[in-house]
Each structure stands twice: as C-alpha cells, then as structure tokens.
Amino acid sequence: MEIINHAIVGCGRIAPNHVDGFTRIDNVKITYAVDKDIEVAKAFAERFDIENYTSDYQKVLSDPSVHSISLNVPHDLHGVMAQQAAEANKHVLLEKPFVIDPKEGEKLVQTARERGVTVMPIVQHHYDLLLIKIKEMIDSGAMGTISMLRGHLECNRPPSYYSESEWRGSLQREGGSVLINQAYHILDLMVWLSGPVQNVTAHQHTTNREVMETEDVFTASLKFKNRALASLSVCGAGGSSWRNMIEIISDQGVIGFDISHPNQLLRFELKSKREMKLWRKQFAEIIEAVQPSSAGTDYYGISHRPQTKAFIDAIRGTIDVKEDQQHALHIVHTIDALYTSSRQQKNRDVQEITINSESYATT
Ligand SMILES: NC(=O)c1ccc[n+]([C@@H]2O[C@H](COP(=O)([O-])OP(=O)(O)OC[C@H]3O[C@@H](n4cnc5c(N)ncnc54)[C@H](O)[C@@H]3O)[C@@H](O)[C@H]2O)c1
C-alpha cells in the first residue's frame, strides 16, 4: 500500500491530537511540521520526531511528496488555506469550525469535488462510540418523534485566553467566540442527531469587553425542519468549570449525555420496557469499555484517532465524505444565521446549501 505523507499545519493546542491519530495508522508518515512561527514548528518537530519543519506553507503545497495536511490554524485561515491546499491537489483534514463564511465553504467543497481531493471537516464526536449508539437508537425509531432538544455548555475562559492569543476574541479572526468555538460541537451534535435547522432566534452578550470584541454568552431558540424545537445556552465567562450537556426529549422518552464524558449517560428513559432493556444493555457495554484519556488537552478526548483513520480511508477511497461536507456546510449556515439573528435581533431562516450532495453542480 502506498505510503501517505502528511503535514501538520498549525502546531498549537490541538495539533498533538492529530499527531496521536496519524501515528497510529499503518502506511502514514508525518513528514512536516508547519507553523508560521518557525520556533514553534521546530519545537513541535523535535517533540514528535518529525523530519522536516518550516514556516513556509507554500513550500509544503508545492512539494509533490506531500499528499495530505491537517489544518489546525485560526478560524479566519480555514477557508483560504484549505482552498489553496485543494487547488494544489492536497487532501485536507480541516479543524472545526469548517469555515466562517458559507460562500468560502461552498467554493472549497466544489473545488475538492472537481479536483477529486478529500476535504474532511473535523467532527470527532461523530466517532464517539456512545454517540454512535445514541444515533443508531434515534435512527431506529425507538425514540419516536423528537419534540425538543436542550444544548448547554459553560466554561471559564480567563482574560489571558484572549489577550495572549493573536486571534481569539477578534471578530474578524475567530468569527465569534463561545458559539463558533467552544459550543461548535454541541450545535453540531444536535443537528447530527436531529436533522437540519430551519430557523433561529438568538441573543449574545460580551462580559469580558476589555479583552474581546466577540461574545462570551450566547443563547438561542432553534426550530428544526422536523419541527422539533431546541434551546441552546452557552457561556464562556462562567465561574464554574467546563460542563456541557445535550438532552433529547421525544414522545417515547428522553436521553441526556455530556460529550466530555463519553463513559456516562445523564438520563435515559423509554416508555417501552422492551426497547429500554435492549438499548440500555448496548449502552452499558460501551460505557464499561471506554477509557477516557487524551493524548493532548484532556477535554479534547481521544476521538481524533478514529477521525484521522476515517480521513485516510477517504483518501484511499474506501469511504465517502460528501455527507460530512454537506453536514458541515449546514452547520456553517446555521452559525451564520445564529450570529445574524443575535446582531439584528430578528428571527432568521438558515440558508440552503447551494451545492447538492450527489454532484458538483450548483442547484
Ligand atoms: N476539534 C476540537 O475539539 C478542537 C479543539 C481545540 C481547537 N480546535 C480548533 O483547532 C484550530 C486551532 O486551534 P488551537 O487551539 O490549536 O489554536 P492555537 O492558537 O493554539 O494554534 C494555532 C497555531 O497556528 C499557527 N498559525 C497561525 N497562522 C498560521 C499560518 N498562516 N500558517 C501556519 N501556522 C499558522 C499559530 O502560530 C499557532 O501555533 C482552531 O480552528 C480551533 O477551533 C479544535
């Protein structure tokens, strides 16, 4: 099997999780550490025994020995740097948020499909075994009709988190804060489990005005296309430690979980005793087996491992990423609608994706 040579672009907080994932896959070699700060690239290369380091992204794009890259850079660079990589025929594993601007995202996906390169959005929680099982239960119909969802996240980001970063807290560079950054996975999973969002009403607030122009408190009401209603509440300026939960309430029961703790359910009830017993047993098998430890920052979890593997499978042509791309584009449109709603103080429809999932053509 041909070796895939991979470059890590952006060697900051999340980058070790990518190294941890790719080094576990046969016939994949990390050949470059790339960071605009050459000292950061050098230190990263030394730490993980990577043979080349550079601050010159274009050099990596023009090197024919490089097949793929992980893009772990500030949000405003996702669209432009991924676009450059796709145009250079490199496969891209792109950290969340997929992009800030929906137009950039659609252009990127279009280019990837035309060039035949894999551009895969990071959504590592889609690979959490407990969440896969929850999705399987919902898709089986055991939960009946979903009527309501609740998504909540609270964490404490100190002023230094913004003041010491060149991009966090900047509207142009981060594109927003607590919603698009910390709560991205919460929104993403609500949509993954319940389907697309139709329209939204949102509010935002900034408490740490001295260090950020983006929001650190965000609340929203969402209406899904399946008519379910949802509330989303996120706060990055809480005095409490990191905590999150998603609850899904249906006519047949309720399930609640916390994405930082893939080894527990917060709530689970089904009206049908038979279904309850069946699914509880399957959840228990996963919960008892999960070993929650991380290669990088602890709350990032270990699910970059299966996601990096899926990326390599996609490059090798054994899985398809079109649905992942459509999903990511819908999330980008939903976040865009949420921010627009909160700024205009108006209810907003989520825009439709203009690229369809089956072809390259725009509709
Ligand atoms: N999936 C997850 O759970 C998860 C967790 C944390 C961060 N992230 C995402 O990963 C991305 C990076 O976040 P982070 O926390 O690692 O940020 P960070 O600031 O710690 O690291 C970003 C790195 O990119 C480098 N960089 C900036 N501009 C560059 C350029 N033009 N070329 C090359 N390198 C450049 C910086 O020097 C820095 O070392 C963000 O999109 C973030 O939202 C995802």
Ligand as a Chemical Component Dictionary entry (heavy atoms), coordinates in Angstrom:
data_LIG
# 
_chem_comp.id                   LIG 
_chem_comp.type                 NON-POLYMER 
_chem_comp.pdbx_formal_charge   0 
_chem_comp.three_letter_code    LIG 
# 
loop_
_chem_comp_atom.comp_id 
_chem_comp_atom.atom_id 
_chem_comp_atom.alt_atom_id 
_chem_comp_atom.type_symbol 
_chem_comp_atom.charge 
_chem_comp_atom.model_Cartn_x 
_chem_comp_atom.model_Cartn_y 
_chem_comp_atom.model_Cartn_z 
_chem_comp_atom.pdbx_ordinal 
LIG N1  N1  N 0  -11.727 19.584 17.459 1  
LIG C1  C1  C 0  -11.531 20.148 18.646 2  
LIG O1  O1  O 0  -12.071 19.691 19.659 3  
LIG C2  C2  C 0  -10.678 21.366 18.757 4  
LIG C3  C3  C 0  -10.110 21.724 19.967 5  
LIG C4  C4  C 0  -9.286  22.840 20.017 6  
LIG C5  C5  C 0  -9.090  23.618 18.888 7  
LIG N2  N2  N 1  -9.727  23.274 17.724 8  
LIG C6  C6  C 0  -9.577  24.098 16.521 9  
LIG O2  O2  O 0  -8.250  23.948 16.017 10 
LIG C7  C7  C 0  -7.826  25.163 15.419 11 
LIG C8  C8  C 0  -6.548  25.615 16.107 12 
LIG O3  O3  O 0  -6.815  25.837 17.470 13 
LIG P1  P1  P 0  -5.678  25.803 18.566 14 
LIG O4  O4  O 0  -6.393  25.850 19.869 15 
LIG O5  O5  O -1 -4.725  24.706 18.294 16 
LIG O6  O6  O 0  -5.010  27.236 18.273 17 
LIG P2  P2  P 0  -3.549  27.758 18.678 18 
LIG O7  O7  O 0  -3.594  29.236 18.628 19 
LIG O8  O8  O 0  -3.088  27.070 19.915 20 
LIG O9  O9  O 0  -2.651  27.204 17.478 21 
LIG C9  C9  C 0  -2.753  27.723 16.156 22 
LIG C10 C10 C 0  -1.364  27.640 15.539 23 
LIG O10 O10 O 0  -1.473  28.046 14.176 24 
LIG C11 C11 C 0  -0.319  28.808 13.865 25 
LIG N3  N3  N 0  -0.591  29.643 12.699 26 
LIG C12 C12 C 0  -1.243  30.823 12.631 27 
LIG N4  N4  N 0  -1.252  31.292 11.374 28 
LIG C13 C13 C 0  -0.592  30.383 10.623 29 
LIG C14 C14 C 0  -0.264  30.299 9.255  30 
LIG N5  N5  N 0  -0.637  31.259 8.387  31 
LIG N6  N6  N 0  0.442   29.227 8.815  32 
LIG C15 C15 C 0  0.841   28.256 9.679  33 
LIG N7  N7  N 0  0.558   28.291 11.006 34 
LIG C16 C16 C 0  -0.157  29.329 11.469 35 
LIG C17 C17 C 0  -0.040  29.611 15.122 36 
LIG O11 O11 O 0  1.279   30.091 15.171 37 
LIG C18 C18 C 0  -0.362  28.564 16.205 38 
LIG O12 O12 O 0  0.804   27.841 16.592 39 
LIG C19 C19 C 0  -8.984  26.139 15.597 40 
LIG O13 O13 O 0  -9.764  26.115 14.444 41 
LIG C20 C20 C 0  -9.757  25.574 16.778 42 
LIG O14 O14 O 0  -11.119 25.928 16.805 43 
LIG C21 C21 C 0  -10.473 22.154 17.640 44 
# 
loop_
_chem_comp_bond.comp_id 
_chem_comp_bond.atom_id_1 
_chem_comp_bond.atom_id_2 
_chem_comp_bond.value_order 
_chem_comp_bond.pdbx_ordinal 
LIG N1  C1  SING 1  
LIG C1  O1  DOUB 2  
LIG C1  C2  SING 3  
LIG C2  C3  SING 4  
LIG C2  C21 DOUB 5  
LIG C3  C4  DOUB 6  
LIG C4  C5  SING 7  
LIG C5  N2  DOUB 8  
LIG N2  C6  SING 9  
LIG N2  C21 SING 10 
LIG C6  O2  SING 11 
LIG C6  C20 SING 12 
LIG O2  C7  SING 13 
LIG C7  C8  SING 14 
LIG C7  C19 SING 15 
LIG C8  O3  SING 16 
LIG O3  P1  SING 17 
LIG P1  O4  DOUB 18 
LIG P1  O5  SING 19 
LIG P1  O6  SING 20 
LIG O6  P2  SING 21 
LIG P2  O7  DOUB 22 
LIG P2  O8  SING 23 
LIG P2  O9  SING 24 
LIG O9  C9  SING 25 
LIG C9  C10 SING 26 
LIG C10 O10 SING 27 
LIG C10 C18 SING 28 
LIG O10 C11 SING 29 
LIG C11 N3  SING 30 
LIG C11 C17 SING 31 
LIG N3  C12 SING 32 
LIG N3  C16 SING 33 
LIG C12 N4  DOUB 34 
LIG N4  C13 SING 35 
LIG C13 C14 SING 36 
LIG C13 C16 DOUB 37 
LIG C14 N5  SING 38 
LIG C14 N6  DOUB 39 
LIG N6  C15 SING 40 
LIG C15 N7  DOUB 41 
LIG N7  C16 SING 42 
LIG C17 O11 SING 43 
LIG C17 C18 SING 44 
LIG C18 O12 SING 45 
LIG C19 O13 SING 46 
LIG C19 C20 SING 47 
LIG C20 O14 SING 48 
# 
